[in-house]
Amino acid sequence: MLPLTIRNRTIASEDLFYIQNLVNEYWHLGRTHISKILCQRWNWFQPNGQLKDMACRELMLTLERSGHLKLPPALTG
């Protein structure tokens, strides 16, 4: 059920559409790269200037687990 609030970020249906399109575009690069791109596009930074990369990955995983998003398989190695 949308909107969802994850890590102090509210996700509406248009955000979900945007995220899924971004995932589809960069599918081949993997989840970490996708989360970094999303952080940059959203201007989602920590107070020290670092990307909120881990928060973004948690957000994407939560959306996937709830059936709202389809992510590429996790890269291992």
Buried (B, 14 or more C-beta within 10 A) or exposed (E): EEEBEBEEBEBEEEBBEBBBEBBEEBBEBBBBBBBBBBBEEBEBEEEEEEBBBBBBBBBBBBBBEEEBBEBBEEEEE
